[in-house]
Amino acid sequence: MLTPIDKKYLKFFTKYLQSYGEKTGTFRFEDFDSDYDLEGGVADQLQLEENYYLEVPTTIAPIIDKIINYCQQHLPNVEEDISSAELEIEINNDGSISARYCWRFFTVDNLHNSFDVSDGLEKVFNELDEENISGTIFVTFDGNGDSGSIEQAEDESGHSVNLSTEMEDWCYNILENNYGGWEINEGSTGKFIFNTEDRTCELEFGWNNENTECDTIYEEKFDN
């Protein structure tokens, strides 16, 4: 894809990097997709190992733009629901240039647990009896980024149910004692299912996992 002029400019660029003690120049473009718009040029996208500002020669910008356009047309077919993506274009002083597309997505590890009155549920169900609440009660929770909370309580018809202090404290204790870190980093989601008839509770718990995969879309030598 590179023209002889492109290769000449890239050779000059590697010498330019070497004069500053750099072996590699990496251009990073966040939130990259097929509609990515390179607003403001490439100057702010160059990252160096020493983390200092280095002016990007104007001759390099059209080459990076050309590779971006190529990558937009050759993105891999990704089955996962992408949460974020990044394109890295790396120019090395060994005479090579490459573009790597990395995407992040979440998966969930589902776990299941059961509890009965021996696990401290008697007070919870006694309180539900006193409030004339019967049937199945769903209590959802969500935790991530070092913060987590019990979200809401609903009955089988989707109507809100008063979340008593006893029930809320019991749920938090179960999470903290059995699923340490449920609110840290990617965290977790799930729900407690209280059955007032047999006075038991089922917990559907899901650990959130952030995954990263990368694919090299383009690579070429410019110094043969």
C-alpha positions as CSV (number, residue, x, y, z in Angstrom):
1,M,0.0,0.0,0.0
2,L,2.9,2.3,0.6
3,T,4.2,4.3,-2.3
4,P,8.0,4.9,-2.8
5,I,7.5,8.5,-1.5
6,D,5.6,7.1,1.6
7,K,8.5,4.8,2.3
8,K,11.1,7.6,2.0
9,Y,9.2,9.8,4.5
10,L,8.9,6.9,6.9
11,K,12.6,6.3,6.8
12,F,13.2,9.9,7.6
13,F,10.7,9.6,10.4
14,T,12.6,6.7,12.0
15,K,15.8,8.7,11.9
16,Y,13.9,11.6,13.4
17,L,12.8,9.3,16.3
18,Q,16.3,7.9,16.7
19,S,17.7,11.4,17.1
20,Y,15.5,11.7,20.2
21,G,16.6,8.2,21.5
22,E,13.3,6.6,20.4
23,K,13.0,3.2,18.8
24,T,9.3,3.2,18.1
25,G,6.6,5.8,17.5
26,T,3.1,4.7,18.2
27,F,-0.1,6.5,17.2
28,R,-3.1,5.5,19.3
29,F,-6.7,6.2,18.3
30,E,-9.4,5.5,20.9
31,D,-13.0,4.6,20.3
32,F,-12.0,3.4,16.8
33,D,-14.6,2.0,14.4
34,S,-15.6,2.2,10.8
35,D,-17.0,5.7,11.3
36,Y,-13.9,7.1,13.1
37,D,-13.1,10.7,12.1
38,L,-9.6,11.9,12.5
39,E,-10.4,15.3,13.8
40,G,-7.4,17.6,14.6
41,G,-4.8,15.5,12.8
42,V,-2.4,13.0,14.3
43,A,-0.1,15.2,16.3
44,D,-1.8,14.5,19.7
45,Q,-1.9,10.8,19.0
46,L,1.8,10.1,19.0
47,Q,3.0,8.3,22.2
48,L,6.7,7.9,23.0
49,E,8.4,5.8,25.7
50,E,9.8,8.8,27.4
51,N,6.3,10.4,27.4
52,Y,7.4,13.8,26.1
53,Y,6.0,15.9,23.2
54,L,7.5,15.4,19.8
55,E,6.2,17.3,16.8
56,V,4.9,15.0,14.0
57,P,6.3,15.9,10.6
58,T,3.5,17.0,8.2
59,T,4.6,14.4,5.7
60,I,3.6,11.6,8.1
61,A,0.0,12.6,8.6
62,P,-1.2,11.6,5.1
63,I,0.4,8.2,5.5
64,I,-1.3,7.6,8.9
65,D,-4.6,8.8,7.4
66,K,-4.2,6.3,4.5
67,I,-3.6,3.5,7.0
68,I,-6.6,4.5,9.1
69,N,-8.9,4.4,6.0
70,Y,-7.5,1.0,5.1
71,C,-8.1,-0.3,8.6
72,Q,-11.7,1.0,8.7
73,Q,-12.4,-1.1,5.6
74,H,-10.8,-4.2,7.0
75,L,-12.0,-4.4,10.6
76,P,-12.3,-8.0,11.9
77,N,-15.8,-9.5,12.3
78,V,-16.3,-9.4,16.0
79,E,-19.1,-11.4,17.6
80,E,-18.8,-9.9,21.1
81,D,-20.6,-6.8,22.2
82,I,-17.7,-4.3,22.2
83,S,-17.4,-1.9,25.1
84,S,-14.4,0.0,23.6
85,A,-11.8,-0.3,20.9
86,E,-8.5,1.2,19.9
87,L,-6.3,1.3,16.9
88,E,-2.5,1.4,17.3
89,I,-0.3,2.3,14.4
90,E,3.4,1.5,15.2
91,I,6.4,2.7,13.2
92,N,9.6,0.9,14.1
93,N,13.2,1.8,13.4
94,D,13.7,-1.7,12.0
95,G,11.9,-0.4,8.9
96,S,8.4,-1.7,9.5
97,I,4.9,-0.2,10.1
98,S,1.9,-2.1,11.4
99,A,-1.6,-1.4,12.6
100,R,-3.2,-3.4,15.5
101,Y,-6.9,-3.2,16.4
102,C,-7.8,-4.1,20.0
103,W,-11.3,-4.4,21.3
104,R,-12.7,-4.9,24.8
105,F,-15.8,-6.8,25.8
106,F,-17.5,-8.3,28.9
107,T,-18.3,-11.8,29.7
108,V,-20.2,-13.1,32.8
109,D,-19.4,-16.1,34.9
110,N,-22.7,-17.2,36.4
111,L,-22.9,-18.8,39.8
112,H,-25.8,-20.1,41.8
113,N,-26.3,-20.5,45.6
114,S,-29.2,-21.5,47.8
115,F,-30.0,-20.4,51.4
116,D,-32.6,-21.4,54.0
117,V,-33.6,-20.4,57.5
118,S,-30.3,-21.9,58.9
119,D,-28.5,-19.0,57.1
120,G,-30.2,-16.3,59.1
121,L,-33.3,-15.9,56.9
122,E,-35.9,-16.4,59.7
123,K,-36.0,-12.7,60.7
124,V,-36.2,-11.7,57.0
125,F,-39.3,-13.8,56.4
126,N,-40.9,-12.9,59.7
127,E,-40.6,-9.3,58.7
128,L,-42.2,-10.1,55.3
129,D,-45.0,-11.9,57.1
130,E,-45.6,-8.8,59.3
131,E,-46.0,-6.7,56.2
132,N,-48.3,-9.2,54.5
133,I,-45.8,-9.7,51.6
134,S,-46.0,-13.2,50.1
135,G,-45.0,-15.0,47.0
136,T,-41.6,-14.5,45.3
137,I,-39.6,-11.4,45.8
138,F,-36.7,-10.4,43.5
139,V,-33.9,-8.2,44.9
140,T,-31.3,-7.1,42.4
141,F,-27.8,-5.8,42.9
142,D,-25.1,-4.2,40.9
143,G,-21.5,-3.5,41.7
144,N,-18.5,-2.2,39.7
145,G,-15.8,0.5,39.9
146,D,-15.4,0.0,43.7
147,S,-19.0,0.8,44.3
148,G,-22.0,-1.5,44.7
149,S,-25.5,-1.4,45.9
150,I,-28.8,-3.3,46.3
151,E,-30.9,-1.8,43.5
152,Q,-34.5,-2.7,44.1
153,A,-37.0,-5.3,45.3
154,E,-40.0,-6.4,43.2
155,D,-42.7,-9.0,43.3
156,E,-43.6,-11.5,40.6
157,S,-45.8,-8.9,38.8
158,G,-42.9,-6.4,38.7
159,H,-44.4,-4.1,41.4
160,S,-42.0,-2.5,43.8
161,V,-41.8,-4.0,47.3
162,N,-40.5,-2.3,50.4
163,L,-36.9,-3.4,50.9
164,S,-36.7,-3.8,54.7
165,T,-33.5,-3.1,56.6
166,E,-33.4,-6.7,57.7
167,M,-33.6,-8.0,54.1
168,E,-31.1,-5.4,52.8
169,D,-28.6,-6.1,55.6
170,W,-28.9,-9.9,55.0
171,C,-28.2,-9.5,51.2
172,Y,-25.1,-7.3,51.8
173,N,-23.8,-9.8,54.4
174,I,-24.2,-12.7,51.9
175,L,-22.3,-10.7,49.2
176,E,-19.5,-9.6,51.5
177,N,-19.0,-12.9,53.2
178,N,-19.3,-15.2,50.1
179,Y,-18.3,-13.0,47.1
180,G,-15.6,-10.7,48.3
181,G,-14.8,-8.1,45.7
182,W,-18.3,-8.2,44.2
183,E,-18.2,-4.4,43.8
184,I,-14.5,-4.0,42.7
185,N,-13.3,-3.3,39.2
186,E,-15.7,-4.9,36.7
187,G,-17.7,-6.1,39.6
188,S,-20.8,-8.3,39.4
189,T,-24.6,-8.3,38.9
190,G,-27.3,-10.6,40.0
191,K,-30.5,-11.1,42.1
192,F,-31.7,-12.7,45.2
193,I,-35.0,-14.7,44.8
194,F,-36.9,-14.9,48.1
195,N,-39.7,-17.6,48.3
196,T,-42.0,-16.9,51.2
197,E,-43.8,-20.2,50.8
198,D,-40.8,-22.5,51.6
199,R,-38.8,-19.7,53.3
200,T,-35.8,-20.1,51.1
201,C,-33.7,-17.8,48.9
202,E,-31.9,-18.5,45.6
203,L,-29.0,-16.3,44.5
204,E,-28.2,-15.9,40.8
205,F,-24.7,-14.2,40.8
206,G,-22.7,-13.1,37.8
207,W,-19.0,-12.1,37.9
208,N,-18.3,-9.5,35.1
209,N,-15.0,-10.1,33.3
210,E,-13.4,-7.6,30.9
211,N,-11.6,-9.3,28.0
212,T,-9.3,-7.8,25.4
213,E,-8.5,-9.3,22.0
214,C,-6.3,-7.8,19.3
215,D,-5.9,-8.4,15.6
216,T,-3.1,-7.0,13.4
217,I,-4.9,-5.6,10.4
218,Y,-2.0,-4.2,8.4
219,E,1.8,-4.5,8.4
220,E,4.4,-3.7,5.8
221,K,8.2,-3.1,5.4
222,F,9.3,0.2,4.2
223,D,13.1,-0.3,4.5
224,N,14.0,-3.5,2.6
